[in-house]
Amino acid sequence: MLKDLFDKIEIPNDTQEDSYNTKEIFKSNHRLGKNLNNEPSLLFKTQDNNVNQVDYLGKYIHLRFNVKCTLNEKNKKVSENYTILTCISEDDYTKKIFLEICESTYLNIGELPSNNEIIELTQSLIELFKSWSTNVTDFIGLWGELFLIVSSSNQIKCLEAWHDHNEDKYDFYDNSSALEVKCTTKNDRKHEFRHHQLTSNLDDHFIASVLTKPDQSKGLSVFDLYKKILNKKINSTQKNKLNKIYYSIVKGTPENLINTQKYDYDFAKKNLMYFKVSDISTLKNNDQSITNIKYTMDLSQKQNLSELPQNEFISCLYFSY
C-alpha cells in the first residue's frame, strides 16, 4: 500500500526545493516521493514534458507539470523532469486518504501517460478535496447503502450497481432495475422522499426500508462496513469507485469520530423490508413550475413485498423470509 511505502521513506536531509526521496510505484517510470515538508508526492514520467501546461493549486492538491526535481537515490542525486501531484497538508489523516485514493486511481496508468491523462484522472481527486470537511455529520443514509451491499449475497454485483455520485437519480441501478434506500433509527418507517423518487416509469423500481438502532458496543459504523467491502477481492476499478463514493460523503471526518456512530447490523437485517414504487400512491404534480418537492411517506401503511424478483441485481439483496 502507498501509505505503508510512504511511511518508510525518509525526509530528504537537504533544504533544496523539489528534492525528493522516492520509491518506484505502479510502473518503473513513476515514483512515490517525500519532500522536505514530509508531504506525499506522486511523480509521473510523461510523454510530453516539453508541452506547456497550466499548474493547478487548490485545497490540499498541487499538480505541476514539467518540474525539474532532484531524486536522492543510493547516495547520489539525479536531476529529472516529472509531472508532480502533491498533497499539501500537515494532517496525517488527509495524507492517508490522499494516498489511498491515489493507489486505486493511478494503479493502471501507462508507463508514459500524457499530461492530459494525468489531468483527467486527477479531476475526481480535486473535486473531492474541494469539499473536504472535518465536520461530524449524520451518516445514517450511507450506512443503509453500505449495509445493503454487505448483507447481499453478491457484494461485487451490488457495488457495481451502486450510484457513482451522491446526486445520481437512483441509489442503485442495474439493467433497468432501480433501488432507493431509506434508513432510520426511529421506531417507524416514516421516510423523507423527493417527489421524483416515487414517480417512476421503471417496472422494477423498489425501495429498501431499513430500521436499525444505535449500538456502540457491538454495532458497525460506516467505516466498518466500508472495510468489509474493501476486504473482498475487488478489482482496482471497483476499489476506486468505493473509495471515491465513501470519501465524497464522509469527507475529512476522522475515523475515530466516524466510529462514534455505530448501528445494530443484525437488528437491521431482521427489520429490512422492500416496497415496489408502483404499488405506492403518491401526489400528482401537474404544474411544471413546481419543483424540488419533498414529503414524508409512512411506509408502514403500505404493503411490503413478500419476495423479490429473480434478476441479477435485485435477487442478490438480503431478504428475511
Long-range contacts (C-beta under 8 A, 24 or more apart in sequence): 1-99, 1-100, 1-103, 2-32, 2-40, 2-99, 2-100, 2-102, 2-103, 3-95, 3-96, 3-99, 3-100, 5-32, 6-32, 6-34, 6-40, 6-95, 6-99, 9-33, 9-34, 10-34, 11-35, 11-36, 11-38, 12-36, 12-72, 14-72, 16-70, 18-67, 18-68, 18-69, 18-70, 18-84, 19-69, 19-70, 19-72, 19-77, 20-69, 20-70, 20-71, 20-72, 21-71, 21-72, 22-71, 22-72, 22-73, 26-106, 26-107, 26-108, 26-109, 27-109, 27-110, 27-111, 28-111, 29-111, 29-112, 30-106, 30-109, 31-71, 31-82, 33-71, 33-84, 35-86, 37-90, 38-90, 39-86, 39-87, 39-88, 39-89, 39-95, 40-86, 40-87, 40-95, 40-98, 40-99, 41-84, 41-85, 41-86, 41-87, 42-84, 42-85, 42-86, 42-102, 42-106, 43-69, 43-71, 43-82, 43-83, 43-84, 44-82, 44-83, 44-84, 44-85, 44-106, 44-109, 44-113, 44-118, 45-80, 45-82, 45-83, 45-111, 45-112, 46-82, 46-83, 46-112, 46-113, 46-114, 46-115, 46-118, 47-112, 47-113, 47-114, 48-114, 48-115, 49-81, 49-83, 51-115, 53-115, 53-119, 56-122, 56-126, 58-126, 58-129, 58-130, 59-129, 59-130, 59-132, 60-87, 60-88, 60-89, 60-94, 60-98, 60-129, 60-132, 61-85, 61-86, 61-87, 61-88, 61-122, 61-125, 61-126, 61-129, 62-86, 62-88, 63-118, 63-119, 63-122, 63-126, 65-115, 83-115, 83-118, 85-118, 85-122, 91-252, 93-252, 93-254, 93-255, 94-132, 94-252, 97-247, 97-252, 98-125, 98-129, 100-243, 101-125, 101-128, 101-240, 101-243, 101-244, 101-247, 104-236, 104-239, 104-240, 104-243, 105-240, 107-236, 107-240, 108-236, 124-244, 128-244, 128-247, 128-248, 128-251, 131-248, 131-251, 132-251, 132-252, 133-251, 133-252, 133-253, 134-251, 134-252, 134-253, 134-254, 135-251, 135-253, 136-253, 136-257, 136-260, 137-253, 138-261, 139-221, 139-222, 139-249, 139-250, 139-258, 139-261, 140-183, 140-184, 140-185, 140-261, 140-263, 141-181, 141-183, 142-222, 142-246, 142-249, 142-250, 143-183, 143-212, 143-221, 143-222, 143-225, 143-261, 143-263, 144-181, 144-182, 144-183, 144-208, 144-210, 144-212, 145-171, 145-172, 145-181, 145-183, 146-222, 146-225, 146-226, 146-229, 147-183, 147-210, 147-212, 147-225, 147-265, 147-268, 148-172, 148-179, 148-181, 148-208, 148-210, 148-317, 148-318, 149-225, 149-229, 150-225, 150-228, 150-229, 150-265, 151-265, 151-268, 151-269, 151-272, 151-317, 151-318, 152-316, 152-317, 152-318, 153-316, 153-317, 153-318, 154-316, 155-229, 155-232, 156-232, 156-234, 156-238, 157-312, 157-313, 157-316, 158-313, 158-316, 158-317, 159-229, 159-234, 159-238, 159-241, 159-242, 160-238, 161-313, 162-241, 162-245, 163-245, 164-241, 164-245, 165-245, 165-248, 166-245, 166-248, 166-249, 169-196, 172-313, 174-312, 174-313, 175-311, 175-312, 175-313, 176-202, 176-203, 176-204, 177-202, 177-204, 177-205, 177-206, 177-309, 177-311, 177-313, 177-314, 178-202, 178-204, 178-205, 178-206, 179-205, 179-206, 179-207, 179-208, 179-313, 179-314, 179-317, 180-205, 180-206, 180-207, 180-208, 180-277, 181-207, 181-208, 181-210, 182-207, 182-208, 182-209, 182-210, 182-299, 183-210, 183-211, 183-212, 183-268, 184-210, 184-211, 184-212, 185-211, 185-212, 185-213, 185-214, 185-263, 186-211, 187-211, 188-298, 188-300, 189-273, 189-298, 189-299, 189-300, 190-296, 190-297, 190-298, 190-299, 190-300, 191-296, 191-297, 191-299, 192-294, 192-295, 192-296, 192-297, 193-294, 193-295, 193-296, 193-297, 194-292, 194-293, 194-294, 195-282, 195-283, 195-285, 195-293, 195-294, 195-295, 197-277, 198-277, 198-280, 198-282, 198-297, 199-282, 200-277, 200-278, 202-277, 203-278, 204-309, 204-311, 204-314, 205-276, 205-277, 205-278, 206-274, 206-275, 206-276, 206-277, 206-305, 206-308, 206-314, 207-274, 207-275, 207-276, 207-277, 207-280, 207-299, 208-272, 208-273, 208-274, 208-317, 209-272, 209-273, 209-274, 209-275, 209-299, 209-304, 210-268, 210-271, 210-272, 211-267, 211-268, 211-271, 211-272, 212-263, 212-264, 212-265, 212-267, 212-268, 212-271, 213-263, 213-264, 213-267, 214-261, 214-262, 214-263, 214-264, 215-262, 215-263, 215-264, 215-267, 216-260, 216-262, 218-264, 219-262, 219-263, 219-264, 219-265, 220-262, 220-263, 220-265, 221-258, 221-259, 221-260, 221-261, 221-262, 221-263, 222-246, 222-250, 222-258, 222-261, 223-250, 223-255, 223-258, 223-259, 224-259, 224-262, 269-318, 269-320, 270-320, 272-318, 272-319, 272-320, 273-299, 273-304, 273-305, 274-304, 274-305, 274-308, 274-317, 274-319, 275-299, 275-302, 275-303, 275-304, 275-305, 276-305, 279-303
